[in-house]
Amino acid sequence: MSEHKVYIDFPGRIVLIGFGSIGQGVLPLVLRHVGIPADRITIVTAEDRGIEEAKRYGVRFVREVLVRENFRRVLEPLVGRGDFVLNVSVDVSSIALIKYCWERGAMYLDTCIEPWAGGYTDPGVPAARRTNYALREEALALRPGNAKSPTAVITHGANPGLVSHFVKQALLNLAADTGVDAGAPATREDWAGLAQTLGVRVIHIAERDTQVSPVRKKKNEFVNTWSVDGFVGEGQQPCELGWGSHERNFPRDGRRHDFGCGAAIWLAQPGCATRVRTWTPAAGNIFGFAITHGESISIADFLTIRDGGQVVYRPTVHYAYHPCDDAVLSMHEFVGRNCIVQDSKRILMDEISPGGIDELGVLLAGHRKNAYWFGSQLTVDEARQLAPYNNATSLQVTVSCLAGMIWAMENPNRGLVEPDELDFRRVLEICADYLGPVVGEYTDWTPLSDRERLFPEDIDKTDPWQFKNVRVF
């Protein structure tokens, strides 16, 4: 008998699109925790990477590049009513796959809203339309008339995804620690009201990855602990952030959208060239890249309170990512090459030295206790013990994929949903055994800490949590 808990028996088939580091890492978790024989799982991928793993587990492996012209033909014999499509690929349109799954009566989950190849970087497309904001609006436009269609969970990896559930737990923890009666928040209005009552003005997705390999980065090589193509793609998109109601210093390069929910802005430069100040318990205060991510928009939108058409409360939300050291060097080289990707790519996995950690959490700030970080402190050593084909970074993603899949299978006819609309307790319950220590810690650090010690700066001293103070110029 397996030592691992089977959360649900699934009678359909599973099609896994993409089999890079995340696909390879999620497969053993699916086979552990979903009741399905291996011969009902098919991998569709553009490369031969992972083919030996597929053979070892006894799943079908189809090597095929999915494009607009062929994806229906390739998927037709593989996807039908009651099946599940897990999309962890790059350059395969999420919108196209969701529509196709609904036509076929199948469920769906992805880790980000992917466009077809070139969608992130096509210079013929206005920058505002190359944002995650625009991609999200396109996905949400599928909802009318599809409320009871097969469940399609969008953007449910570690971040976006898991961090939305961290935010809810962090709000409850903060309420308990400050004597606020949180009640039992269930709706978006409940959660937004709680965040407003607590005085949360800023939410950073604050991440520091210290995993390292003795084989250091070489010239013209991009090294990362997860998808190089995924990181490069999102790094070239405009920097995006949910724009808070407390902000009074609009960025000189900031741009507003003239369509959609209005919860976010974008900067006229890529996220890979935008740095911000943040804090995590193990690393302390750090600089991170403000890479665009879907949670920056969905969390900000979810926690918005309006009075009529006027926004009266919304936190500023953005990613603040300090990747592993060799990924930082790779990104600097990439930006220095005017965003032309290196010829060689390497994912750190088996060669990672012991002791590295991926510290991924949410920093809720601006409230009466200043700032509170809540999240996962997973070491690579523990990740290796917990699941094969994973490092600390990938396991935080893959277990969240698994949890989102199980929730969808338990709620099969919910139409299109975002992470903020799932049962956060159920997701955290499924993820708990794979996240290492999950901790909460307060700090008195602010973006103004130790500023102007050597040089005068243009800062807003009346409010440390203005984005003007967070951004690194």
Buried (B, 14 or more C-beta within 10 A) or exposed (E): EEEEEEBBEBEBBBBBBBBBBBBBBBBBBBBBBBEBEBEBBBBBBBEEBBBEBBEEBEBBBBEBBBBEEEBBEBBEEBBEEBBBBBBBBBBBBBBBBBBBBBEBBBBBBBBBBBBBBEBBBEEEBEBBBBBBBBBBBBBBEBEEEBEEBBBBBBBBBBBBBBBBBBBBBBBBBBBEBBEBEBEEBEEBEEBBBBBBBBBBBBBBBBBBBBBBBEEEBEEEBBBBBBBBBBBBBBBBBBBBBBBBBBBEBEBEEBBEBEEBBBBBBBBEBBBBBBBBBBBBBEBEBBEBBBBBBBBBBBBBBBBBBEEEEEBEBBBBBBBBBBBBBBBBBBBEBBBEEEBEBBEEBBBBBEEBEEEBBBBBBBBBBBBEBBBBBBBBBBBBBBBBEBBBBBBBBBBBBBBBBBBBBBBBBEBBEBBBBBBBBBBBEBBBEBBEEBBBEBBBBEBEBBBBEEBEEEEEEEBBEEBBBBBBBBBEE
